Amino acid sequence: MDETLERTVPKIVTSRIGIEGSHTLETYLATGGYTALRKALTSMTPEEIQAEVMTSNLLGRGGAGFEVGRKWSMLKSAPLRYLVVNGDESEPATFKDHMLIEGDPHQVVEGSIITAYAVGAARAFIYIRGEFALGLERMQRAVDEAYRYGALGRDIFGSGFSLDLVVHPGAGAYICGEETALIESLEGKRGYPRIKPPYFPAVIGLYGAPTIVNNVESMSNMPWIVNNGGAAFASLGVGRSTGTRIFALAGHVNRPGNYEVEMAKLTFRDLVYSPEYGGGMRYGRQVKAFIPGGVSAPWFGPEQLDLPLSQDDVAKAGSMLGSGSIVMMDDHTCMVRAAWRITKFFHRESCGQCTPCREGSGWIEKMMRRIETGAGRESDLDMLLDACDNIAPGLSWPPAQTTICVLGPSIPSSVVAGIKMFRDEFLIHIKEGGCPYGR
Amino acid sequence: MSGFTPEMRARAEKICSLYPKVRSALIPLCHLAQEQAGYLREDLMIEIAELVDVTPAEVYGTASFYDMLHTEPVGKYLVGVCTNIACLMQGGEDLLEYAEEKLGVAPGGTTDDGLFTLEDMECIAHCNKAPALQVNYRFFGPVDEDGFDKMIDDLREGRLADDVPSHGTLIREERSAPIALTMDEVLKERAVSDAAIAQRKVQA
C-alpha cells in the first residue's frame, strides 16, 4: 500500500473552519493563535523568517503562483516599505478567500504581521473586496482585538517591533485583484493597472514605495510555516507544488465546497468523485468539460481528469491552476452559453485602458451572444478566433500579451477552448438558429 | 443638503487619519456617504473632495469606476443576483428572471415604492451556495423561487433588519484602536527595531 495514503495531511489554513466562533480572538487563542507571531518576533530575525518561507517554496495563492519567498527577496531596500494583503477575491467561481476572511480573520492578521516584520513594512493594509460586508466587519473586529491583545500597535509583545494595520474596503471592481490596480485603488483612484516595468510593486508600489502584495491564503499559511518550519511545509506536495492548497470546487458536483488538500497528490478526478470531496457529478451525469483554475484558464475535457492538482502539470497540459477554483460542467451544459457568459463578464470588467481588451471583449461578447441566440453565421467562428488573436497573438498558452495587464489575454481562454473542443456544438447553434439546449 | 452630519464628519476624519496619504480615504468615505444618504449625493462628494484634497470631479471620476458606488438613488435594498459561471450552472439566470417578474423591474430598475433595486451581478464568491444572491452585500444561497418570495416578504416586513441594514451601510464596525505610529515615528521606530534585530543576530 502506498505509504503516502497513511500519512495524515495537516489542515494548514482551514483548521478552524467550522469551529463555533472561529472568527473570535478567544477561539483563536484557544487553538494556538498568535504563538507563531510571538515566536517570530521574540526569537527569529526577519532574515530567518524569509529563509523559512524560501525553504517552504510556498507558491502565491492568488492566481499567478509566484514563489512568495522570491517575491519578498525582490523587495527594494528603502526607508519606507509597505505590505498590502490582497483580499479582493473576484475571479469567478473562486470562494476560498471569502471563507478564510469570514472564518479565520485572525489567521490572516497574524500572517500579515509576521510578513510585515519579515519584509520590514512600515504599515500594512488588508484590502478586502467591498462585497464582503460580513468579512469586512469580522476583519475589522479581529484587528481591533489584535490591538487590544498587544499583537498590533506599539512594541508588539515587548519585541520592540511596532506595526499599524488598516482594513480597507474595495468598492466592486474585478480588476482591483490585479496587484497594481489594487494599489491604485488603495491610493483612492480608479483601478487602472500600471505598466510593468517600471511599476513592479516590489520596486515602485504604494505611494511610490516598494510594496509587497500577497494573497489572503498566502498570508494564512505564515503562522504554520513559522511554527513548523519551511522544511515541514516543503515535505508536503510534489516538486515545486508544496504544502496544501484550498481548491474551490463548484458547478455540477454533488458537494461543491472548499477543500484543503495536499498539493499534487490528488487528481482532478479524485477531487470530483471522492465522497470526502465533490461526491461525484450531480444526477450521476458525465463530465463534459471543466475549468481548472478560474474563468481565465482554458478549459479541459474529461481526458484531463487524471492530471494531478499540481501547478506545473496543469501548465504543461495547457492551462493553469490559477486561483484554485474548479468548475465542473456536465453533459447537459451548453458550452456556447458558458463561454458567452464568461466573455460578458470580461467585457463588463475590462477597465478600458487598452484597446484590444476594451474593444475586443465587446466584439467577442456580441458575436458569442448572436451565436447563442440564433443569429450566428459560420464565418463567426473564424472572426471570433481572429478577434481573440488580436488580444493574445498566436493563441498559445501561456498567452502573448498586447495589454497592460493579464485581463486581456484571459478573454480568449474560454472562447478558443470552446471552439476547439466543441466546434460541432457551435455549428449546431448556427445551423439550427439557436441553442439546442432550449434557452 | 449640506454634507456629512457632525457624527459622520467625525467618523470621516478618523478614517482619513488611517492613511499616510489622505486620498486613500476616498473610497471608504464614499461608503460612508452612502451609509448616510443611501447613495453618493452631490453635496457629499463635494465634502469628500475637500476632506481628501482633490476636486469634486476627481471624486466623481473615481466613484464612477466602481460598481458599488452609486451616484443616483437606489432602493433601500439592493438585490444582486449572480449569473456568473458557477451560478449559471445551477440556474442563476432562471432566478434572475424570477426576480424580475416578482419585483416587476429589469436589472438596474427600482420598484415604485423605492424598496428594491435589482441588479445582475458578477460572481460574488458564494459558489458553493449557488444560485446565490446578495441583498446590500449580505449573502443568501442557495435561493429557489419560494426562498426568494420569503426573503422579499421578510425584507418588506422588516424581519431581516438585523442581518441586512439599509443600502449604504457596509461595515457596522468602527475602528476602536487608533493608529499607534505616525509615519515619522515609523521611520524612527524602524531604526530602533533594526538595531535590536542586528544585535540579536550578533548574539546568535
Interface residues (C-beta under 8 A of the other chain):
Chain A: T45 P46 E47 P79 L80 E89 S90 E91 P92 A93 T94 F95 D97 H98 G120 A122 R123 R129 G130 E131 F132 A133 L134 L136 E137 Q140 R141 V143 D144 Y147 R148 L152 G153 R154 S159 G160 F161 S162 D164 V166 V167 H168 P169 G170 A171 G172 A173 Y174 S185 L186 E187 G188 K189 R190 G191 Y207 A248 L249 A250 G251 H252 P256 G257 N258 I291 V295 S325 V327 M328 M329 T333 R337 A338 R341 I342 F345 R348 E349 C351 R439
Chain B: L18 Y19 P20 K21 R23 S24 A25 L26 I27 P28 C30 H31 V52 V54 G61 T62 A63 F65 Y66 D67 M68 L69 T83 N84 I85 A86 L88 M89 Q90 E93 E122 C123 I124 A125 H126 C127 N128 A130 Q134 N136 Y137 R138 F139 L170 I171 R172 E173 R175 S176 A177 I179 A180 L181 M183 V186 L187 E189 R190 V192 S193 D194 A196 I197 R200 K201 A204
